[in-house]
Amino acid sequence: MNVILNNIKKIYNNQNDNFEAIKNISFNLLDGEIISIVGKSGCGKSTLLNIISGLDKQTRGEIIFDNKNPKISYMFQTDALLPYRNVLDNACLGLELMNNKTNDNIDKVKNMLKEYGLKDFIYSKPNKLSGGMKQRVALVRSLAINPDLLLLDEPFSALDYYNRIKVSEDVFKILKNNKVSTILITHDIAEAITMGDKVVVLSSSPSIVKNIYKPNLDDNLSFIDKRNSQKFNDLYKQIWRDLNEK
């Protein structure tokens, strides 16, 4: 799915004053592309995702989808797995809500769980899973509905450093193999560079787009090898400067 954001602005109207969270944001997402968005805390990144998903409404500007009724899947910071449901039932929750839990779709979810390293845990409860495994289940749940657009809001922030790199690399491969158009919010510059076909850098609130970069790193490299390249280091320093400029 192709998505165009054109001059998005968001103002919250309070009783005493108005708060401008987003001043002017424009960028485009191409079909099958992953866009990473980085910015300081409070700059409106999550607000932007809420607007794209339809959970919130922009004050000004437009979002253009090349599908009039896009299926949008939203994966939050926490895995939000239901503790009383097993892995398969958690992964099928979106299908249930869409009244599309057919035998074929259940088989598809089972195959995805097996493919993503959860073969032996399909009927286990979430308390038997590691943090990284829970995030994989949450991702399968998000992908099970075959979304046109996937929104990821800091999905790896609760993981330790090792698992954050490992799981983000696994997720990257899954999204690329399935050609899922994705927008990722992260505070981690390295994560943004290694995962994104484009990196959108936002200013402090009220946010604007300071820069858009194309890392152009070799997708055949591991995330660790990507981070050891000179191109990665140069871009990391540039984004760091962008974030710290007033």
Buried (B, 14 or more C-beta within 10 A) or exposed (E): BBBEBBEBBBBEEEEEEEEBBBBBBBBBBEEBBBBBBBBBEEBBBBBBBBBBBEEBEBBEBEBEBEEEEBBBBBBBBBBEBEEEBBBBBBBBBBBEEEEBBEEEBBEBBBEBBEEBEBEEBBEBBBEEBEBBBBBBBBBBBBBBBBBBBBBBBBBBBBBEEEBBBBBBBBBBEBBBEBEBBBBBBBBBBBBBBBBBBBBBBBBBBBBBBBEBBEBEBEEEBEBEEBBEBEEBEEBBEBBEEBBEEE
